[in-house]
């Protein structure tokens, strides 16, 4: 493609400004003379319209050297000198008064559709009522037969949908809280709380699914129908040296067997630690046996199969919802980038809610519109400043030094977590007091949570010396926090993997060389449980004991020292990472702790109220304001990335590590996928035949070809639609220029008529005086 063609293409793609900007500066000749000519021949006015002149210019460009000019489509017939001045005007008036036969006459359905459109118009309620009354009073044809039945059905469905939405909105959780947050912090922060609300409902739904599919049937058959299992303690003893799966299970059951719990300090500590009597409940992986139960002649309930199916359905549900929400946010983001010229006008002219009839909601809505406009203005600021070469070199050196410090801090934190994990395991193998053992149990989760809190604060101090723009600071802050949390989790999971994947002799239930736990799945579940408890407890403590007193000092003491030391700005990215970190722990522990979705549900509810209190009470208005689409895109992208990492980790663990021989529904199996393989072997042969046909070459190749044709078709349609959008936008701009041109001509005509009237009056006065 040549340079001239490329320039021509870029000029055609430019949508808004270059569509006809020359008409703003064009001077139209011969005002007085043209008005006289327009009265004689009104069709001549159409040749001077900006849209017509642009069309003519394009024809000249497209035809190269051949230049021709569009003329009027119809030339009025001249019947004589007397009627020449009036026939053209009369024809135009009569044509304009004739009905448009291309449009259908109004009927009941069209009137009803117009009334529905009025409800969505950004006008006052009084104006809506006036328009609605005019439409109802207008004449309209009544529908007959099947058309009337079809319209009545559509009207009934629309009414039913409206009533259902009104009923559903009455039970909408936290609607008043979300409005208050929107008024104080803006619509971008509301997207964060809607994200927490989404996670709450997802965890609740998955909890119900896991409870119905796995927990309830297992408890019913194990506790009520399973009976008392034979005690193999005397046959197997308590030694780790046993080649039998049954003896390994008996050894583990006897080590975890406790007396009936009573409400004491040990009872409460067992709940906090997730050990003791809690370990024998349906909460953990070790509770579920490798058994199957027959429900009459209907079907056989297979506990291992139900366990793996519930986990896969849990992850699959989250994947579908996350992808759906991400696509929705991406569409909204694309629309906002296409209509970026109308962001301010949309907020000012159609941002108000005319259903507000109270002072407090009106104030909150005003604050929300103010914060939205503020976010647009901040986004339009220049991102970089002009610096000389010496300053740039100094800034680069400072950034490199800070980057080395950040890497050193993260590395030292990971190494300290590794040491704390192994030293706590060695100390717990000895006889310890109750309180000291309790502290050692929580040493690793407390260390990880401590680094997750302290290191981001240090990184914020470093950012002040790096002299970056606002958006660069946000991205770098998010990247560093993600590196800290993911690296600490990787070190923790790597340490656990090294402990449980140690060399084991065939006659041992677990590795005696590394003192591996008998049931490593339950061990991992207990660590994730403690990590979740410690993280949520620390966030509650920091909000109440640190952030709240600092906000009190800022509000009640105007000293500069208090203002500098205690002022807290809302950083949405950190709050998003806090919530996603909790959900990561829930995802990682959901396979080993069956009730982890319930714990995630409780944690998300607590986080909603804690973050709401922090946003409204503790934090001041941040300098950076997030738009709703930008916040939604950021949140869903980070959640999707976290989900992919968690699912990849889970698949790697269950594929590489052999299940425990002492507990769980997969004991004695080389891999948990063996359950699915055995289930596939039991299905009828015709399903296997269908599977082979569906994945054969004779079926897959034509399917790929058909899908490729469909994709190409929709790609072509999308390209045509984009071109049509460009043409329509240019046409809208030219229509605006036409209106401006006609208004200028109309004002000039009115002025000419006023001058003629005044001249006629002055001539009449002169004639009176002369007579």
JOBEL-V124287 format. One record per backbone hydrogen bond with DSSP energy under -0.5 kcal/mol. NH is the residue of the N-H (numbers start at 1). CO is the residue of the C=O. Records with the same first field share a line. If there is no record, write none. Layout:
BEGIN
NH = CO ; CO
END
This chain:
BEGIN
6 = 2
7 = 3
8 = 4
9 = 5
10 = 6
11 = 7
12 = 8
13 = 9
14 = 10
20 = 17
21 = 17
23 = 20
24 = 21
25 = 21 ; 22
28 = 26
34 = 30
35 = 31
36 = 32
37 = 33
38 = 34
39 = 35
40 = 36
41 = 37
44 = 41
45 = 42
46 = 43
47 = 44
48 = 44 ; 45
49 = 46
53 = 49
54 = 50
55 = 51
56 = 52
57 = 53
58 = 54
59 = 55
60 = 56
61 = 57
62 = 58
63 = 59
64 = 61
65 = 63
66 = 63
67 = 65
68 = 66
76 = 74
79 = 77
86 = 83
87 = 83
88 = 84
90 = 86
91 = 87
92 = 88
93 = 89
94 = 90
95 = 91
96 = 92
97 = 93
98 = 94
101 = 99
103 = 100
108 = 141
111 = 107
112 = 108
113 = 109
114 = 110
115 = 111
116 = 112
117 = 113
118 = 114
119 = 115
120 = 116 ; 117
121 = 118
123 = 121
128 = 124
129 = 125
130 = 126
131 = 127
132 = 128
133 = 129
134 = 130
135 = 131
136 = 132
137 = 133
138 = 134
141 = 106
147 = 144
148 = 144
149 = 145
150 = 146
151 = 147
152 = 148
153 = 149
154 = 150
155 = 151
156 = 152
157 = 153
158 = 154
159 = 155
160 = 156
161 = 157
162 = 158
163 = 159
164 = 160
165 = 161
166 = 162
167 = 163
168 = 164
169 = 165
170 = 166
171 = 167 ; 168
172 = 169
175 = 172
178 = 174
179 = 175
180 = 176
181 = 177
182 = 178
183 = 179
184 = 180
185 = 181
186 = 181 ; 182
188 = 626
190 = 186
191 = 187
192 = 188
193 = 189
194 = 190
195 = 191
196 = 192
197 = 193
198 = 194
199 = 195
200 = 196
201 = 197
202 = 198
203 = 199
204 = 200
205 = 201
206 = 202
207 = 203
208 = 204
209 = 205
210 = 206
211 = 207
212 = 208
213 = 209
214 = 210
215 = 210
216 = 211
218 = 214
219 = 215
220 = 216
221 = 217
222 = 218
223 = 219
224 = 219 ; 220
225 = 220
226 = 221
229 = 227
232 = 230
236 = 232
237 = 233
239 = 236
242 = 240 ; 507
248 = 244
249 = 245
250 = 246
251 = 247
252 = 248
253 = 249
254 = 250
255 = 251
256 = 252
257 = 253
264 = 262
268 = 264
269 = 265
270 = 266
271 = 267
272 = 268
273 = 269
274 = 270
275 = 270
278 = 275
279 = 276
280 = 277
281 = 278
284 = 281
285 = 592
287 = 284
288 = 285
291 = 289
293 = 301
295 = 299
296 = 294
298 = 295
299 = 295
301 = 293
302 = 300
303 = 291 ; 301
306 = 302
307 = 303
308 = 304
309 = 305
310 = 306
311 = 307
312 = 308
313 = 309
314 = 310
315 = 311
316 = 312
317 = 313
318 = 314
319 = 315
320 = 316
321 = 317
322 = 318
323 = 319
324 = 320
325 = 321
326 = 322
327 = 323
328 = 324
329 = 325
330 = 326
331 = 327
332 = 328
333 = 329
334 = 330
335 = 331
336 = 332
337 = 333
338 = 334
339 = 335
340 = 337
342 = 339
343 = 340
346 = 342
347 = 343
348 = 344
349 = 345
350 = 345 ; 346
354 = 352
356 = 353
362 = 358
363 = 359
364 = 360
365 = 361
366 = 362
367 = 363
368 = 364
369 = 365
370 = 366
371 = 367
372 = 368
373 = 369
374 = 370
375 = 371
376 = 372
377 = 373
378 = 374
379 = 375
380 = 376
381 = 378
392 = 388
393 = 389
394 = 390
395 = 391
396 = 392
397 = 393
398 = 394
399 = 395
400 = 396
401 = 397
402 = 398
403 = 399
404 = 400
405 = 401
406 = 402
407 = 403
408 = 404
409 = 405
410 = 406
411 = 407
412 = 408
413 = 409
414 = 410
415 = 411
416 = 412
417 = 413
418 = 414
419 = 415
420 = 416
421 = 417
422 = 418
423 = 419
424 = 420
425 = 421
426 = 422
427 = 423
428 = 424
429 = 425
430 = 427
437 = 433
438 = 434
439 = 435
440 = 436
441 = 437
442 = 438
443 = 440
446 = 442
447 = 443
448 = 444
449 = 445
450 = 446
451 = 447
452 = 448
453 = 449
454 = 450
455 = 451
457 = 453
458 = 454
459 = 455
460 = 456
461 = 457
462 = 458
463 = 459
464 = 460 ; 461
465 = 462
466 = 462 ; 463
467 = 463
473 = 469
474 = 470
475 = 471
476 = 472
477 = 473
478 = 474
479 = 475
480 = 476
481 = 477
482 = 478
483 = 479
484 = 480
485 = 481
486 = 482
487 = 483
488 = 484
489 = 485
490 = 486
491 = 487
492 = 488
493 = 489
494 = 490
495 = 491
496 = 492
497 = 493
498 = 494
499 = 495
500 = 496
501 = 497
502 = 499
508 = 505
509 = 240
516 = 511
520 = 518
523 = 519
524 = 520
525 = 521
526 = 522
527 = 523
528 = 524
529 = 525
530 = 526
531 = 527
532 = 528
533 = 529
534 = 530
535 = 531
536 = 532
537 = 533
538 = 534
539 = 535
540 = 536
541 = 537
542 = 538
543 = 539
544 = 540
545 = 541
546 = 542
547 = 542
548 = 543
550 = 546
551 = 547
552 = 548
553 = 549
554 = 550
555 = 551
556 = 552
557 = 553
563 = 559
564 = 560
565 = 561
566 = 562
567 = 563
570 = 620
571 = 569
572 = 570
575 = 571
576 = 572
577 = 573
578 = 574
579 = 575
580 = 576
581 = 577
582 = 578
583 = 579
584 = 580
585 = 581
586 = 582
587 = 583
588 = 584
589 = 585
590 = 586 ; 587
593 = 589
594 = 283
595 = 283
596 = 593
599 = 595
600 = 596
601 = 597
602 = 598
603 = 599
604 = 600
605 = 601
606 = 602
607 = 603
608 = 604
609 = 605
610 = 606
611 = 607
612 = 608
613 = 609
614 = 610
615 = 611
616 = 612
617 = 613
618 = 613
619 = 614
620 = 568
625 = 623
631 = 627
632 = 628
633 = 629
634 = 630
635 = 631
636 = 632
637 = 633
638 = 634
639 = 635
640 = 636
641 = 637
642 = 638
643 = 639
644 = 640
645 = 641
646 = 642
647 = 643
648 = 644
649 = 645
650 = 646
651 = 647
652 = 648
653 = 649
654 = 650
655 = 651
656 = 652
657 = 653
661 = 509
662 = 518
664 = 286
667 = 664
669 = 666
672 = 654
674 = 671
675 = 672
676 = 672
677 = 673
678 = 674
679 = 675
680 = 676
681 = 677
682 = 678 ; 679
683 = 679 ; 680
687 = 684
688 = 684
689 = 685
690 = 686
691 = 687
692 = 688
693 = 689
694 = 690
695 = 691
696 = 693
699 = 696
700 = 696
701 = 697
703 = 699
704 = 700
705 = 701
706 = 702
707 = 703
708 = 704
709 = 705
710 = 706
711 = 707
712 = 708
713 = 709
714 = 710
715 = 711
716 = 712
717 = 713
718 = 714
719 = 715
720 = 716
721 = 717
722 = 718
723 = 719
724 = 720
725 = 721
726 = 722
727 = 723
728 = 724
729 = 725
730 = 726
731 = 727
732 = 728
733 = 729
734 = 730
735 = 731
736 = 732
737 = 733
738 = 734
739 = 735
740 = 736
741 = 737
742 = 738
743 = 739
744 = 740
745 = 741
746 = 742
747 = 743
748 = 744
749 = 745
750 = 746
751 = 747
752 = 748
753 = 749
754 = 750
755 = 751
756 = 752
757 = 753
758 = 754
759 = 755
760 = 756
761 = 757
762 = 758
763 = 759
764 = 760
765 = 761
766 = 762
767 = 763
768 = 764
769 = 765
770 = 766
771 = 767
END
